[in-house]
Amino acid sequence: MERVNYHTPFCPVRPNSCSVSHHDLVNILCSDFDSSSGDLSVEMKQCIKMAKTFGWDHNSNVPDPLKELNCPLLFLASAFGKAGVVEGLLRNGFNPGVVNEHGETALHAAAKHLHIYNINPLGKAFRKREDVFQRILLTLCAAYPKILAVQDNEGRTALHLTAIKSLDRSGFADWNKRPAVFSHFCLKAMIKRLTELEAAGVLTRDEVLHIIKTTEHRNGDSVLHILAADTEFGFETLKYILDLFLPGKLPEGKNKEGKSVFSIAWDNDSEKALMLFFSGPSHDIAEQGKE
C-alpha cells in the first residue's frame, strides 16, 4: 500500500499531499479516524506499540522530521481536533498534564491550533469545531482539573492564548469562521467549565479567580487586560466574566505599562467602557477607574 503523507496545521504549505515524510503516529492522527466512543483504533494501538519498541516513551515528543511536530502525542491529538483519540490516549495511561518544549499543555494546543483543524486532507466533513473543542475541554478537565491554571514558558494559560487569538481579524471570508468568533466561544466554554468545577468543589473560588487574574510574563496582562483591548468581541466576553466572578467590581491589577483593565477599555472606547463597567456611573467613579 502506498504511503500517504498528510498535511498538518503545523506544515508551512498546503499541497494535496504534504512533502514532509511524517512519522507514522502523525499520519494516523491526520487520517479520517476519530472514534465517537473514545477508543483508539487498532492501527493507532499498533503504531504506539511499534514506536515504544524503538525507545519512544508515550509521554515524550513524537520524533517527526518537522520540528514543529516534535510534541507529545496527546498535544498533537488536541491540536488536530481528534477528540476521540484524546479520550483514548487518556484511557491508555497518557499523562493529561504533559507539555511540549514551550510548556504548553494539550489544552493550550486546542486553544492555539484548533481554529484551523477543519482543513481535512481527505475532504471529508468534520463535526463542528465548537463541539470538538467542548469535548476536548471536558475530557482534559476531567482527567486534570487544574489544567486551566497551567502557564506555559511565557506565563500564558490556555485562556491567555485564546484571548490573544481572539484579536485575529484575518483569514476566512465567512464571518462565522473567523478566528475571533471561534476563540470567544472557546473562552466562554473554558470560563463556564471553571464555574462548573467550582460548583462541584473541585476548585475553590480563590483558585478560579487566580486563574482569571493570572498575568503573562512579557506585558503583565491578564486575560481581562487582553479582552479590554477588543471592543468588537472582547467587551462582550469580558462582561460575561465580570458578571460571573466580579459583579459590581473593577478588576484590580495593572500590567507592566501601569494600565488597569478599565483604563485599557476606556482608551479604546470610553462610552462602551462606562456601559460595561458601571450602571449609571458618576464622573468621579469613572475617573477613579482610570487611575
N, C-alpha and C positions, 0 to 999 in steps of 0.2 A: 504493500500500500504506500502511495506517495506521501511523503511527509509534507504537512501544510504548516507554514509559519503564519501566525496571526498577528494582526496589528493590535497594539495595546494603547491605553491612554498615555503611556509614557514614551511611545515611539515618536521620533521627530517628524515623520512624514506619514501620509495615509495612502499607500498604494493598495491595490487589490489584495496582494499578498506581501506581508512585511519582508523586507530584505534581510532582517536580522534572524539568525537561526536561534530561536528562543529555546530555553530549557523546556523539557517535556512538561514539567509542572505548570509552566506559564501557558504553553499551548493548550493544555487541558482546561485551564481556567478560561481561556478565550473561546473554547468550544461552546456549543449551544446548551450544554447540560447544566441545569441548576435545579436541584430537587426541591419540590414543594414540601416534602416531608423532612428535609434536613438530613437525609442520608447521603453519604459520599458514594459516587459511582464506583463500580468495580475498577474501572480504568484509573481513577484518582487514587484509590487504595493501593493498587499495584504500583503506580508511579511513586507514591510516597515510600512504599516498601523498598523499591529499587534504589531510590535516592539515598535511603538510610544505609543500604549495603555499601554505598560508596562514601560513607562517612558523614553524610548530611544529617544534622540534628533538626528535628521538626520545628523547633522554635528559632532556628538560625535563618540567615538570609538565603533565599533561593539563588544559586550561583548562575544567574543568567548572564549572557555576554553583554547585555545592555546594562550599564551601571545603574541607571535609574530604577531598574527592576531588581536590584540586589536588596530586597526587603523580605521580611518574614512572609510566609505563605498566607497567614491569616490577614496580614496587612493588604496583600495583593487581592485576596478574595473580596475584601471590603471595597477596595478601590475600583474593582471591576463590577461591582454590584451583584456579586454572587452570594445572595443572602442564604440560600440553602447550603452552599459549601461552607460558609461561615459557621452555621449551626453544626454541620457535620464535623468540621475540624475541632470545634469545642467539645463535641461529644467524644472525640477520639483523643482527648488529652492535650490539645494545643493550649498554650497559655494565653488567656484573653488580654493580659497586660503587656504582651510582647511589644517592643518598639523597634523602629528602624534606626539608622545611624543618626538621624536628626531628632531622635527622641519622640517620634510620632507613633501613636497607637493606631490600631485598626479603625477606631472611631475618627481620628484625625484623617485617615485615608479616605473614609467615606465623605467626610466634610469637604475635603480638598479636591477629590477627583471624581466623585460620583455624578456631578452635573454633566459629564460627557460620556458616561458609561453606555448610553443608549445607541452609540455608534457600533452596531453589531456587524462584524466581518462576514457573517453568513447571510445578512439581510433579513433575518427573522425578527419578529416583533418581541420586544421585552415588555415586562409588566411596567406600569407607571413608575417613574423614578421615585416618586413620593412614597409609594408602597414599599419599594425596595429599601429606601433609607430607613423608613419606620421599622421594618423587620430587623435590619442590621442593628439599629439603635437598641431595640428591645432585647435582642439576643445578647449583645455585648454587655449591656447594663445588668442583665440577669446573671451573667457569669462573673462580672466585675463591676459592681455598682458605683465604685468611685472612679471609673474610667473618665467620667466627665470632668474630674478635677485634675487629671494628668496634664502637666505642662511639658511641651517639647523643649528643645535646647534654646529656643528663643523666648521661652516663658509663655507660649501660647497654648491655650486649651483648644479643644475642638470647637468650642463656641467662638473663640477668637478667630480661628481660621474661617469659619463660616461667615462671621460678621465682615471680615475683610473681603471674602469672596462676594458678599452681597453688594459691594461697591462697584462691581464689574457691570458695565452697561454695554459691553461689546458682544459680538457673536451672533446669536440666532435672530433671524428676521421675525420669527413668531414670538410675539411679546411674552406669551406664557412659557416659553422655553428659555428665556433669558436667564443667565446665571443668577441674577439678583432675585428673581421671583422664587426660584427653587431654593436658594440659600435662605431666604426668610422663612420658607416652610420648614426647612431643617432646623433653624434657630428656634422656632416656636415648638417644634417637636421635642427638642432637647430640653427646653425650659419646662414644657409640660411633663416630661419624664422626671425632671427634678422635683416637681410638685408631687408626683406620684411616689417617688422614693421617700420623700419627707413624710407623706401621709402614711406610708407603710412602716415608718420608723427605721428605715434603712439609713437615711441621712437625717441629721438634725437641721433645724433652721439656720444655725450658725454655719454649718458646713455648706449649706446651699448658698447662703449669702456670700461666703468666702469664694465659692466657685464663680459667682456672678461678678464679684468685685476684683477678682484676681487680675493683676496687671502684667502685661508682657514686658520684656526687658528693654527693648530699644526706645520706645516712646513713653513707656509707663501708662499705656492705655488699657483700660478695662474694656469689656465688651460694650458697656454702656457708652464710653467715650467714642468708640468706633461708630456706633449706631447714631449718635448725636450729630455726626458729620453728614448724615444722609437724609435729607428732607423727603426724598421721593419714596423710599421704602423704610428707612431706618427709624423714623419717628414713630411709625405705627408699631413696629416691633418693640421699640424702646418703651412705649406706653404700655404695651402688653406685659412687659417685665415689671415695670414700676407698679402697675396696678396689682400685680400678684404679690410682690415682695416688699415694696417700699411705698405703699399708698400714702399720699399726702406728704411725702418727704422728698427733699432734694438729695440726690445721691452725693455722698461725701467722697472726698479724694480728688486730688489733682494729678494730672500727668506731668511729665518732665518739662513741659512748656509752661507749667503753672496753670493749666486750664482745667476747669471743672466740667462735668457733663453738661450742666446748664449753660455755661459760658460758650461752649462749642456750639450747642444748639442755637443759642442767641445770635452768635456771629453768622450762622447760616441762614436763619430766618427768625427774626425776633418775634414776629406776630405768632407764628406757629409754635415757637418755643413757649410763649406765655400760655397758649391754649393747651400745650402738652403738660406743663408742669403745674399750672395754677388754675384755680377756679375763682374768677373774679379777683385777680391779684392787685394789690396796691402798688404804686410806684416804688415804695420803699422795699417791699418784698422782692420785687423784680431786681432792684439794684443789689439787694443782698445776695441774690442768686448769682449775679455776675461776678461777685468779688472772688 
